[in-house]
Amino acid sequence: MPKRKRKRRELGKWRLWNFFSDEDAIRPYLPPMVVFSEHALRSYVRMYQIVYVKPDYGWGGRGVMKIWHTQDGYAYILEKGRTVHCKTLESLCEKVKRRLEPGKRYVIQEGIDLAEIDECPFDIRLMMMREYGRWKYVGMLAKVARPNSAITNFARGKGYITDVRHALRASLNLSNAAIDALQEEMLELGFRTCQRFDEYKTYWQVGLDLAVDKNGKLWIIEENTGPSQLLFAQLKNKSMYREMRRISAVRRRQKLRQKKKHT
């Protein structure tokens, strides 16, 4: 009986960041990141206007904390809870540490000053899927957060979904040509990221969370290897969602054929 291939472990945020930062074409899109410690937190808060603290292994915006400078000190918010104000860095560090789960590894990341629609920040989910062995771009959408939320996750953040072109035009007042160029850059980044993933493990779908800052610069926030397709069902135009379901059905049929072949 042939030996079953051992599954490679999923990469947490810290290992993912290191894995992708080794790729010259991807590194400029990655915000600085470090493993959480009080010293690192102090350093990042001093250096950057916005900082995120996230569980190394986590999904759906769970446990994500946003920290920022205010006129009289600092403030933070955990997920979509209430904003907590701190007058000193010492007070901030103590309160942040108390909100972390014991024994869990966290990372600290420079926060992107996200482009906003009506003062609500948004990021972009870009969906890539593998069909007959080749990566294919399937769709993108914008996830708009509620005001005063640390996360843009649709289910937990209670924001809304909209079309990317609309989001870019409404937030940055970009021309059609500028939007075309930015979307082309996103697609290129999507293919590069999937090709880099192939050097670690063969995935069949990848959901990239991208951000555009207030200056129009593109960033990678997160790489998801088990992304929700249902996000795309929220769009008025269901064509991208239907394409995802079609590719998923093709994959199921292929797996079924392989299973029958080996029985």
ZINORUR-V422804 format. One record per residue. N is the residue number from 1. OMEGA is omega in degrees with one decimal (999 if undefined). NEAR is the number of other ideal C-beta (glycine too) atoms within 12 Angstrom. Layout:
BEGIN
N,OMEGA,NEAR + N,OMEGA,NEAR
END
This chain:
BEGIN
1,-177.3,4 + 2,179.6,5 + 3,177.8,5 + 4,-179.3,7 + 5,-179.5,8 + 6,-179.8,7 + 7,174.8,9 + 8,-176.9,15 + 9,175.3,12 + 10,179.3,21 + 11,172.5,24 + 12,-176.4,25 + 13,-176.4,37 + 14,179.2,26 + 15,176.1,22 + 16,-179.2,36 + 17,179.3,31 + 18,179.9,21 + 19,-177.5,26 + 20,-178.7,35 + 21,175.1,22 + 22,-179.3,16 + 23,-174.5,26 + 24,-175.5,12 + 25,-176.2,19 + 26,-173.6,31 + 27,-177.6,22 + 28,-178.6,18 + 29,-175.1,34 + 30,174.3,34 + 31,178.9,36 + 32,-179.1,23 + 33,178.2,35 + 34,175.1,32 + 35,-175.3,25 + 36,165.7,34 + 37,179.9,19 + 38,179.3,24 + 39,180.0,15 + 40,179.3,27 + 41,178.7,35 + 42,-177.8,25 + 43,-178.6,19 + 44,180.0,36 + 45,177.1,37 + 46,-174.4,18 + 47,-169.4,19 + 48,-179.2,27 + 49,179.6,21 + 50,-179.9,31 + 51,174.1,42 + 52,170.6,43 + 53,-174.9,45 + 54,170.6,44 + 55,179.8,30 + 56,174.6,30 + 57,-178.9,21 + 58,-179.0,29 + 59,174.7,26 + 60,178.9,25 + 61,-179.0,35 + 62,175.7,22 + 63,-178.1,31 + 64,-178.7,40 + 65,176.7,43 + 66,-179.4,42 + 67,178.9,40 + 68,178.1,32 + 69,173.6,24 + 70,-179.4,20 + 71,-177.7,9 + 72,177.0,10 + 73,-175.0,20 + 74,175.5,35 + 75,173.3,30 + 76,176.7,39 + 77,177.8,35 + 78,-176.1,31 + 79,-179.3,32 + 80,-178.9,27 + 81,-179.1,22 + 82,177.6,13 + 83,178.9,22 + 84,-179.7,26 + 85,179.1,20 + 86,-178.2,25 + 87,-177.5,15 + 88,177.3,16 + 89,178.9,24 + 90,179.4,17 + 91,178.7,19 + 92,-177.9,32 + 93,179.9,30 + 94,-178.2,19 + 95,178.9,28 + 96,-178.4,35 + 97,-179.4,22 + 98,-178.8,17 + 99,-178.0,28 + 100,179.4,29 + 101,179.8,20 + 102,176.4,9 + 103,-178.7,9 + 104,177.3,19 + 105,177.5,23 + 106,174.2,36 + 107,176.6,36 + 108,-176.3,40 + 109,173.1,38 + 110,178.6,32 + 111,177.4,35 + 112,175.5,37 + 113,-169.9,24 + 114,170.1,40 + 115,-173.1,36 + 116,169.2,28 + 117,-178.1,31 + 118,178.1,17 + 119,175.8,17 + 120,-178.9,26 + 121,177.0,36 + 122,167.3,45 + 123,-171.4,47 + 124,172.9,46 + 125,177.3,44 + 126,-173.1,45 + 127,176.3,40 + 128,178.3,40 + 129,-179.9,34 + 130,177.0,28 + 131,-177.3,22 + 132,174.2,13 + 133,-176.5,13 + 134,177.6,15 + 135,-178.4,29 + 136,172.8,26 + 137,-176.5,30 + 138,-179.6,35 + 139,175.1,39 + 140,176.7,41 + 141,178.1,44 + 142,176.6,44 + 143,-176.1,45 + 144,-178.3,36 + 145,169.3,37 + 146,173.1,28 + 147,178.2,19 + 148,175.0,24 + 149,178.9,34 + 150,-173.0,38 + 151,175.2,39 + 152,177.6,44 + 153,-172.4,36 + 154,-174.7,34 + 155,-175.3,21 + 156,-176.5,25 + 157,179.0,31 + 158,174.8,21 + 159,177.3,33 + 160,-177.9,26 + 161,176.7,36 + 162,179.6,32 + 163,-176.2,28 + 164,-179.1,38 + 165,177.9,25 + 166,-178.5,24 + 167,-178.8,40 + 168,179.3,38 + 169,-176.7,24 + 170,-175.7,22 + 171,-172.8,33 + 172,179.6,27 + 173,-177.7,15 + 174,175.3,23 + 175,177.1,14 + 176,-179.9,13 + 177,179.6,12 + 178,177.7,18 + 179,177.5,28 + 180,-178.0,17 + 181,-179.5,18 + 182,178.5,35 + 183,176.9,30 + 184,177.3,17 + 185,177.8,28 + 186,-179.2,37 + 187,179.1,28 + 188,178.9,23 + 189,177.5,38 + 190,-180.0,37 + 191,179.8,25 + 192,-178.5,29 + 193,179.5,39 + 194,177.9,36 + 195,176.8,23 + 196,176.7,32 + 197,-178.3,32 + 198,178.4,22 + 199,178.8,18 + 200,-173.3,24 + 201,179.4,21 + 202,174.7,18 + 203,178.5,29 + 204,173.1,32 + 205,178.6,35 + 206,174.2,39 + 207,-179.8,41 + 208,171.8,44 + 209,-178.3,45 + 210,176.5,46 + 211,170.2,43 + 212,-178.7,41 + 213,-174.4,28 + 214,175.3,21 + 215,178.8,16 + 216,178.3,23 + 217,-178.6,20 + 218,179.2,35 + 219,168.1,35 + 220,175.8,41 + 221,-175.0,41 + 222,176.0,43 + 223,-177.3,40 + 224,-179.8,33 + 225,173.8,29 + 226,-172.2,15 + 227,178.1,33 + 228,174.8,26 + 229,-176.1,30 + 230,175.2,21 + 231,-174.5,34 + 232,176.1,35 + 233,179.8,21 + 234,179.6,25 + 235,178.2,30 + 236,176.7,15 + 237,-174.1,19 + 238,-173.8,18 + 239,179.8,16 + 240,179.3,31 + 241,179.3,25 + 242,178.5,18 + 243,177.3,25 + 244,179.3,36 + 245,178.4,22 + 246,-179.5,20 + 247,178.0,29 + 248,179.1,25 + 249,176.8,17 + 250,-179.6,21 + 251,179.0,23 + 252,179.3,15 + 253,178.2,16 + 254,-180.0,19 + 255,179.4,15 + 256,178.3,14 + 257,179.0,13 + 258,-179.5,12 + 259,179.6,11 + 260,-179.0,10 + 261,-174.7,9 + 262,177.9,11 + 263,999,7
END
